[in-house]
Amino acid sequence: MDHRDAGASSDARTGPRVDWGVGRYEETASQLLPAAELLVEEAGSLAGTRVVDVGCGTGNAALLAAARGARVTGVDPAPRLLDVARRRAAAASLAVDFLDGEAAALPLADKSADVLLSVFGVIFAPDPQAAAAELARVTADNGRILLTAWIPDGAISQMNQVAQQAVLRALGAPAAPAPFPWHDPDALNRLFAPHGFSLTVKEHALPFTAASPRDYLDREGANHPLALTGRQILERHGTADETSRQLLAILEAANEQPTGFQVTSRYITAAARRDDSRR
C-alpha cells in the first residue's frame, strides 16, 4: 500500500508524516521491482552516464542502472533503507553512492545527472513544485527525468483512501487535501514547463499477488511502513479491527483470482526532456 497515513510526526493538513524506515519496506520494494525494471529499460543505454535515483529506497532502480554501466547515486530520506541498498550493492559487486536526502533538497551539484530516475519516490514529496525545481536543477542540459506514478483507481487506491481517512478521523485531523496528480500528463507538463521540460507519458499495469486477500492484508500490515504505523494509530483509538474489515472487503470484492489473490494497479511512466523551443 502506498497511502500517506502513518509516520513519526504529524502534519496539520495530512496527518502523520511518512517514515519509510519503519517496518520492512524491502518486502514492498520486491513487489515494485518490475516497475523499476521497466523504467530503467525505458531509459535506454546508460553506460557511462551519470544516473541519480531519487527516493531510491532499497535500491531497485539504482542497482539496475549500475549493472548497465552507469555511475549511480541513490538518494533517500530513510537511513535504514539506504543501509539495505548499500548491502545489496555490495553483494552484487556494484559501485553505487547512497546519500541521505529528499526530493526537494537533493545533496547534489547543479546539472550533475544525465538521467534522473524516481520509482514511486518523488510522488510522495510534500511540495511538488519544490521537488520539480530540484529535479530540474540537478538534471544536465541534455538530460532526462523519468518517473513512475500510480493512477488513483482500483482496489489498492481505494484501500489507501479508506485507511488514510480512518487515521485522520482517529487523530481528529481534517480531511486531507487532494494530492498532486502526478499521474496526469497535463498536470505534469504544467509542473515541469517552468523549468523548460516537456513530457511524454505511458500507461502500465502491475499485479499484486498473495495466497488470499487476508494473506495480502496481513502481509502489508506487518511489513509496509505506512500500513504498520497506521495500524498502531488505529489500535490506540480502538478502530483498527473495523478498518481492517473494511480493507479486507475491498480486496475480496476486487480479487481477480478466485483460487488465490491478485489485484492490478495501473501506473504511468513519464519521461521529461528539456524543450529546445523554450530556451
C-alpha positions as CSV (number, residue, x, y, z in Angstrom):
1,M,0.0,0.0,0.0
2,D,1.2,3.5,-0.7
3,H,-1.1,5.7,1.3
4,R,0.3,8.6,3.4
5,D,-1.5,7.7,6.6
6,A,1.4,7.0,9.0
7,G,4.7,8.1,10.3
8,A,6.6,9.5,13.2
9,S,5.2,13.0,13.4
10,S,2.0,14.9,12.3
11,D,1.1,17.5,9.8
12,A,-2.0,19.6,10.3
13,R,-3.2,19.0,6.8
14,T,-2.4,15.4,6.1
15,G,-2.0,13.7,9.5
16,P,1.2,11.8,10.3
17,R,4.3,12.4,8.3
18,V,5.9,9.4,6.4
19,D,8.7,7.5,8.0
20,W,9.8,5.0,5.3
21,G,12.3,3.3,7.7
22,V,9.5,1.8,9.8
23,G,8.6,-1.8,9.2
24,R,10.2,-3.7,6.3
25,Y,9.7,-1.7,3.2
26,E,12.0,-4.1,1.4
27,E,9.0,-6.5,1.2
28,T,7.1,-3.9,-0.8
29,A,10.2,-3.0,-2.8
30,S,10.4,-6.5,-4.1
31,Q,6.8,-6.2,-5.4
32,L,7.7,-3.0,-7.2
33,L,10.8,-4.3,-8.9
34,P,9.0,-4.9,-12.2
35,A,8.2,-1.2,-12.4
36,A,11.9,-0.3,-11.7
37,E,13.0,-2.7,-14.4
38,L,10.5,-1.1,-16.9
39,L,11.6,2.4,-16.1
40,V,15.3,1.6,-16.4
41,E,14.6,-0.2,-19.7
42,E,12.8,3.0,-20.9
43,A,15.8,5.0,-20.0
44,G,17.8,3.2,-22.8
45,S,21.5,3.0,-22.9
46,L,23.1,4.1,-19.6
47,A,26.7,3.0,-19.9
48,G,28.9,5.8,-18.8
49,T,26.1,8.1,-17.9
50,R,25.5,9.8,-14.5
51,V,22.3,8.5,-13.0
52,V,20.5,9.7,-9.9
53,D,17.8,7.6,-8.3
54,V,15.5,9.9,-6.2
55,G,13.6,8.1,-3.4
56,C,15.8,5.1,-4.1
57,G,14.6,3.1,-1.1
58,T,16.3,-0.3,-1.1
59,G,18.0,0.5,-4.4
60,N,16.0,-1.3,-7.1
61,A,16.5,1.2,-9.9
62,A,19.9,2.3,-8.7
63,L,21.3,-1.2,-8.8
64,L,19.7,-1.9,-12.2
65,A,21.3,1.2,-13.7
66,A,24.7,0.4,-12.2
67,A,24.5,-3.1,-13.7
68,R,24.1,-1.3,-17.1
69,G,27.3,0.6,-16.6
70,A,26.0,3.9,-15.2
71,R,27.7,5.9,-12.5
72,V,24.9,5.9,-10.0
73,T,23.9,7.9,-6.9
74,G,20.8,6.9,-4.9
75,V,19.1,9.5,-2.6
76,D,16.6,8.7,0.1
77,P,15.5,10.2,3.4
78,A,15.3,6.8,5.3
79,P,18.7,5.8,6.7
80,R,17.7,2.2,7.3
81,L,16.7,1.8,3.6
82,L,19.9,3.3,2.5
83,D,21.8,0.7,4.6
84,V,19.7,-2.0,2.9
85,A,20.6,-0.6,-0.5
86,R,24.3,-0.4,0.4
87,R,24.3,-4.1,1.4
88,R,22.5,-5.1,-1.8
89,A,25.0,-3.2,-3.9
90,A,28.0,-4.7,-2.1
91,A,26.5,-8.2,-2.5
92,A,26.1,-7.6,-6.3
93,S,29.6,-6.0,-6.5
94,L,28.1,-2.8,-7.8
95,A,29.6,0.6,-7.1
96,V,26.7,3.0,-6.1
97,D,26.8,6.0,-3.8
98,F,23.8,6.3,-1.5
99,L,23.1,9.6,0.2
100,D,20.6,10.8,2.7
101,G,18.4,13.5,1.2
102,E,14.9,14.4,0.0
103,A,13.5,15.3,-3.4
104,A,13.1,18.9,-2.5
105,A,16.6,19.2,-1.2
106,L,18.9,16.9,-3.1
107,P,22.5,16.8,-1.9
108,L,23.9,17.1,-5.4
109,A,25.5,19.8,-7.6
110,D,23.7,21.5,-10.4
111,K,23.5,19.6,-13.6
112,S,25.1,16.5,-12.1
113,A,22.6,13.9,-13.6
114,D,22.4,12.8,-17.2
115,V,19.4,10.6,-16.2
116,L,17.3,11.2,-13.2
117,L,15.0,8.3,-12.1
118,S,12.3,8.1,-9.5
119,V,10.3,4.9,-9.0
120,F,7.2,5.9,-6.9
121,G,9.5,8.2,-4.9
122,V,9.1,11.8,-5.9
123,I,5.4,11.4,-5.9
124,F,5.4,11.5,-2.1
125,A,7.2,14.8,-1.9
126,P,5.2,17.2,0.3
127,D,5.9,20.1,-2.0
128,P,5.7,19.0,-5.7
129,Q,6.8,22.4,-7.0
130,A,9.9,22.4,-4.9
131,A,10.7,18.8,-5.9
132,A,10.3,19.6,-9.6
133,A,12.6,22.5,-9.2
134,E,15.2,20.4,-7.6
135,L,14.9,17.6,-10.2
136,A,15.3,20.2,-12.9
137,R,18.3,21.8,-11.1
138,V,20.2,18.5,-10.9
139,T,19.4,17.4,-14.4
140,A,22.0,18.3,-17.1
141,D,21.0,20.5,-20.0
142,N,20.7,17.5,-22.3
143,G,19.5,15.2,-19.5
144,R,16.2,13.4,-18.9
145,I,13.9,12.8,-15.9
146,L,12.0,9.5,-15.8
147,L,9.5,8.8,-13.1
148,T,6.6,6.5,-12.2
149,A,3.3,7.4,-10.5
150,W,0.2,5.5,-9.5
151,I,-3.1,6.1,-11.2
152,P,-5.6,6.6,-8.4
153,D,-8.1,3.9,-9.2
154,G,-8.6,0.2,-8.4
155,A,-8.6,-1.7,-5.1
156,I,-5.2,-0.6,-3.7
157,S,-6.0,3.0,-4.3
158,Q,-9.4,2.6,-2.6
159,M,-7.8,0.8,0.3
160,N,-5.3,3.6,0.7
161,Q,-8.1,6.2,0.8
162,V,-10.1,4.3,3.4
163,A,-7.0,3.7,5.6
164,Q,-6.0,7.4,5.3
165,Q,-9.5,8.6,6.2
166,A,-9.6,6.2,9.2
167,V,-6.3,7.5,10.6
168,L,-7.3,11.1,10.1
169,R,-10.5,10.5,11.9
170,A,-8.7,8.8,14.8
171,L,-6.3,11.8,15.1
172,G,-9.2,14.3,14.9
173,A,-7.5,15.8,11.8
174,P,-9.4,17.5,8.9
175,A,-9.8,15.7,5.6
176,A,-6.5,15.6,3.7
177,P,-6.3,17.9,0.6
178,A,-6.2,16.3,-2.8
179,P,-2.7,15.1,-3.6
180,F,-0.9,16.5,-6.6
181,P,-2.0,14.4,-9.7
182,W,1.4,13.0,-10.6
183,H,-0.3,10.6,-13.0
184,D,-1.9,13.4,-15.1
185,P,0.0,14.4,-18.2
186,D,-1.4,17.9,-18.2
187,A,-0.6,18.5,-14.6
188,L,3.0,17.1,-15.1
189,N,3.6,19.4,-18.1
190,R,2.4,22.4,-16.1
191,L,4.7,21.4,-13.2
192,F,7.8,21.0,-15.3
193,A,7.2,23.6,-18.1
194,P,8.6,26.5,-16.0
195,H,11.9,24.6,-15.9
196,G,11.9,24.1,-19.7
197,F,10.8,20.5,-19.8
198,S,8.0,18.7,-21.8
199,L,6.8,15.2,-21.0
200,T,5.5,12.1,-22.6
201,V,3.5,9.6,-20.6
202,K,2.8,5.9,-21.0
203,E,0.4,3.7,-19.0
204,H,1.3,0.3,-17.5
205,A,-0.2,-2.2,-15.0
206,L,1.3,-4.0,-12.1
207,P,-0.3,-7.0,-10.4
208,F,-0.1,-7.6,-6.7
209,T,-0.5,-11.3,-5.6
210,A,-0.8,-13.3,-2.4
211,A,-2.2,-16.6,-1.3
212,S,-5.5,-14.9,-0.4
213,P,-6.9,-11.4,0.3
214,R,-6.4,-12.0,4.0
215,D,-2.8,-13.0,3.4
216,Y,-2.1,-9.9,1.4
217,L,-3.7,-7.6,4.0
218,D,-1.8,-9.3,6.9
219,R,1.5,-9.2,5.0
220,E,1.1,-5.5,4.2
221,G,0.1,-4.7,7.8
222,A,3.1,-6.5,9.1
223,N,5.7,-5.0,6.7
224,H,4.7,-1.8,4.9
225,P,5.9,1.2,7.0
226,L,2.7,3.2,6.4
227,A,0.3,0.3,7.0
228,L,2.2,-0.8,10.1
229,T,2.3,2.6,11.8
230,G,-1.2,3.5,10.6
231,R,-2.5,0.4,12.4
232,Q,-0.7,1.4,15.6
233,I,-2.5,4.7,15.5
234,L,-5.9,2.9,14.9
235,E,-5.2,0.4,17.7
236,R,-4.7,3.3,20.1
237,H,-8.1,4.6,19.2
238,G,-9.9,1.3,19.1
239,T,-10.7,1.3,15.3
240,A,-8.1,-1.0,13.9
241,D,-10.3,-4.1,13.6
242,E,-13.2,-2.2,12.0
243,T,-10.8,-0.6,9.4
244,S,-9.2,-4.0,8.7
245,R,-12.6,-5.5,7.9
246,Q,-13.3,-2.6,5.5
247,L,-10.0,-3.1,3.8
248,L,-10.5,-6.9,3.5
249,A,-13.9,-6.4,2.0
250,I,-12.4,-4.1,-0.7
251,L,-9.7,-6.8,-1.5
252,E,-12.3,-9.6,-1.7
253,A,-14.6,-7.7,-4.0
254,A,-11.7,-6.8,-6.4
255,N,-10.0,-10.2,-6.3
256,E,-9.1,-11.3,-9.9
257,Q,-8.1,-14.8,-8.9
258,P,-10.9,-16.9,-7.1
259,T,-8.4,-19.6,-6.2
260,G,-5.8,-17.2,-4.8
261,F,-5.4,-13.4,-4.8
262,Q,-4.5,-10.8,-7.4
263,V,-5.4,-7.2,-7.9
264,T,-3.9,-5.0,-10.6
265,S,-2.9,-1.4,-10.1
266,R,-2.3,1.0,-13.0
267,Y,0.6,3.4,-13.2
268,I,2.3,5.7,-15.6
269,T,5.9,6.2,-16.6
270,A,6.7,9.8,-17.5
271,A,9.8,10.9,-19.5
272,A,10.8,14.6,-19.3
273,R,13.2,16.3,-21.7
274,R,14.1,20.0,-21.9
275,D,12.2,21.6,-24.7
276,D,14.7,23.4,-27.0
277,S,11.9,25.7,-28.2
278,R,11.6,27.1,-24.7
279,R,15.3,28.2,-24.5
